[in-house]
Amino acid sequence: MIMRPGQQLLLPANPLFIWGSLIAAMLLNMLQGMGLLGRAGWTPDVLAVVLVFWTVHQPLRVSIGGAFVFGLLMDVHQGGLLGQHALAYTVLSFFAITIHRRLLWFSVLSQAAQVLPLFVVAHAVELALGMLSGGTFPGFSLLLAPLAEAILWPVANMILLAPQLRAPNPDANRPL
């Protein structure tokens, strides 16, 4: 992982934690869709945020294929057009891998501003596929979902990087 000057050195990411967090985000999306509001247009896609986070931080472990599988699982769960989420998550993962080296040089708030267009594109792909298959327009509240996902980016960054943070060791003889 590329680090900014002054950034804390991180421990290696545990693959079980990576995939466990992705599964937990998928389950949270599923629970969110079964709530009182159903799948409202303004609700954030937590799985998309976690997918982008891990494809930015661990692109060799979480790739476009993993995003496609999680998208298919979300499509099966929602019972809609098969491949709608799969294509959106695949496009999202591709763009996240494309910018992952550059993105890590910025602060977390700047990263949130730079992943916002990725979330907008993913929701535009979902909306376009839904409309082409004969679905109805969910309303302009759909524009709030990418903003909510960008707001969740610092929270996801804090939670998902917490197990990798190295305890500060003030040893004057060791440079790391």
C-alpha positions as CSV (number, residue, x, y, z in Angstrom):
1,M,0.0,0.0,0.0
2,I,1.3,3.5,-0.9
3,M,1.5,5.8,2.1
4,R,1.4,9.6,2.4
5,P,4.3,11.2,4.3
6,G,3.5,11.1,8.0
7,Q,0.9,8.4,7.7
8,Q,1.0,5.7,10.3
9,L,2.4,2.3,9.2
10,L,-0.3,-0.4,9.0
11,L,-0.2,-4.1,9.7
12,P,-1.2,-6.5,6.9
13,A,-4.9,-6.9,6.3
14,N,-6.4,-10.2,7.5
15,P,-8.2,-11.9,4.6
16,L,-10.9,-13.2,7.0
17,F,-11.6,-9.6,8.2
18,I,-11.8,-8.4,4.6
19,W,-14.3,-11.0,3.4
20,G,-16.1,-10.9,6.8
21,S,-16.6,-7.1,6.5
22,L,-17.9,-7.6,2.9
23,I,-20.4,-10.2,4.0
24,A,-21.5,-8.1,6.9
25,A,-22.0,-5.1,4.6
26,M,-24.0,-7.4,2.2
27,L,-26.2,-8.5,5.2
28,L,-26.6,-4.9,6.3
29,N,-27.8,-4.0,2.8
30,M,-30.2,-7.0,2.9
31,L,-31.6,-5.9,6.3
32,Q,-31.9,-2.3,5.1
33,G,-34.0,-3.5,2.1
34,M,-36.3,-5.4,4.4
35,G,-36.9,-2.5,6.8
36,L,-40.0,-0.4,7.1
37,L,-39.1,1.8,4.2
38,G,-38.1,-1.0,1.9
39,R,-35.4,-0.1,-0.6
40,A,-35.9,3.6,-0.6
41,G,-33.9,5.5,-3.2
42,W,-32.0,7.7,-0.8
43,T,-30.6,4.9,1.4
44,P,-26.9,4.4,1.0
45,D,-25.5,1.2,-0.4
46,V,-23.2,0.1,2.4
47,L,-21.8,-2.9,0.3
48,A,-20.7,-0.4,-2.4
49,V,-18.8,1.6,0.1
50,V,-17.1,-1.4,1.6
51,L,-16.3,-2.8,-1.9
52,V,-14.7,0.5,-3.0
53,F,-12.8,0.6,0.3
54,W,-11.3,-2.8,-0.1
55,T,-10.6,-2.5,-3.8
56,V,-8.7,0.7,-3.1
57,H,-6.8,-0.7,-0.2
58,Q,-6.4,-4.3,-1.2
59,P,-6.9,-4.5,-5.0
60,L,-5.2,-7.9,-5.2
61,R,-7.6,-9.5,-2.7
62,V,-10.9,-7.9,-3.6
63,S,-11.2,-7.5,-7.4
64,I,-13.7,-7.0,-10.1
65,G,-14.7,-10.7,-9.9
66,G,-15.6,-10.4,-6.2
67,A,-17.6,-7.3,-6.9
68,F,-19.5,-9.2,-9.6
69,V,-20.4,-12.1,-7.3
70,F,-21.6,-9.7,-4.6
71,G,-23.6,-7.9,-7.2
72,L,-25.3,-11.1,-8.3
73,L,-26.1,-12.0,-4.7
74,M,-27.7,-8.6,-4.2
75,D,-29.7,-9.1,-7.4
76,V,-30.9,-12.5,-6.3
77,H,-31.9,-11.1,-2.9
78,Q,-33.8,-8.1,-4.3
79,G,-35.5,-10.2,-7.0
80,G,-35.1,-7.6,-9.7
81,L,-33.3,-7.6,-12.9
82,L,-30.5,-10.2,-12.7
83,G,-27.2,-8.4,-13.4
84,Q,-28.2,-4.9,-12.4
85,H,-26.2,-4.7,-9.2
86,A,-23.5,-7.0,-10.7
87,L,-22.8,-4.6,-13.5
88,A,-22.9,-1.6,-11.3
89,Y,-20.5,-3.1,-8.7
90,T,-18.2,-4.3,-11.5
91,V,-18.0,-0.8,-13.0
92,L,-17.6,0.7,-9.5
93,S,-14.8,-1.8,-8.7
94,F,-13.1,-1.1,-12.0
95,F,-13.0,2.6,-11.5
96,A,-11.8,2.1,-7.9
97,I,-8.9,0.0,-9.0
98,T,-8.1,2.6,-11.7
99,I,-7.7,5.4,-9.2
100,H,-6.5,3.5,-6.1
101,R,-2.8,4.5,-6.3
102,R,-3.7,8.2,-6.6
103,L,-6.5,8.1,-4.1
104,L,-4.3,6.9,-1.2
105,W,-2.2,10.1,-1.3
106,F,-5.0,12.2,-0.2
107,S,-6.6,12.8,3.2
108,V,-9.8,10.9,4.0
109,L,-12.1,13.9,3.3
110,S,-10.5,14.4,0.0
111,Q,-10.9,10.7,-0.7
112,A,-14.6,11.0,0.0
113,A,-14.9,13.8,-2.5
114,Q,-13.1,11.7,-5.1
115,V,-15.1,8.6,-4.6
116,L,-18.4,10.5,-4.9
117,P,-18.3,10.4,-8.7
118,L,-17.7,6.6,-8.6
119,F,-20.9,6.2,-6.5
120,V,-22.8,8.5,-8.9
121,V,-21.7,6.4,-11.9
122,A,-22.7,3.2,-10.1
123,H,-26.2,4.5,-9.3
124,A,-26.5,5.8,-12.8
125,V,-25.8,2.3,-14.2
126,E,-28.4,0.8,-11.9
127,L,-30.9,3.4,-12.8
128,A,-30.2,3.1,-16.6
129,L,-30.6,-0.7,-16.5
130,G,-33.7,-0.5,-14.4
131,M,-35.3,2.0,-16.7
132,L,-34.3,0.0,-19.8
133,S,-35.9,-3.1,-18.4
134,G,-39.2,-1.2,-17.9
135,G,-38.9,-0.1,-14.3
136,T,-40.2,3.2,-13.0
137,F,-38.2,6.2,-12.1
138,P,-37.6,6.1,-8.3
139,G,-37.6,9.9,-7.9
140,F,-35.0,12.5,-7.4
141,S,-34.3,11.2,-3.9
142,L,-32.0,8.8,-5.7
143,L,-29.4,11.6,-5.9
144,L,-29.0,11.6,-2.1
145,A,-27.7,8.0,-2.0
146,P,-24.2,8.8,-3.6
147,L,-23.9,11.7,-1.2
148,A,-24.7,9.5,1.8
149,E,-22.2,6.9,0.6
150,A,-19.5,9.6,0.3
151,I,-20.4,10.7,3.8
152,L,-20.0,7.1,5.0
153,W,-16.5,6.9,3.5
154,P,-14.6,8.4,6.5
155,V,-16.6,6.2,8.8
156,A,-15.8,3.1,6.8
157,N,-12.1,4.2,6.6
158,M,-12.0,4.5,10.4
159,I,-13.7,1.2,11.1
160,L,-12.1,-1.0,8.5
161,L,-8.5,0.3,9.1
162,A,-8.8,-0.1,12.9
163,P,-7.5,-3.7,13.0
164,Q,-4.5,-2.8,11.0
165,L,-3.3,0.1,13.1
166,R,0.0,-0.5,14.7
167,A,0.4,0.5,18.3
168,P,2.7,3.5,18.6
169,N,6.1,2.4,19.9
170,P,8.3,5.3,20.8
171,D,11.6,3.7,20.2
172,A,14.3,6.3,19.3
173,N,16.6,3.6,17.7
174,R,14.1,2.3,15.2
175,P,13.0,4.4,12.3
176,L,9.7,2.7,11.8
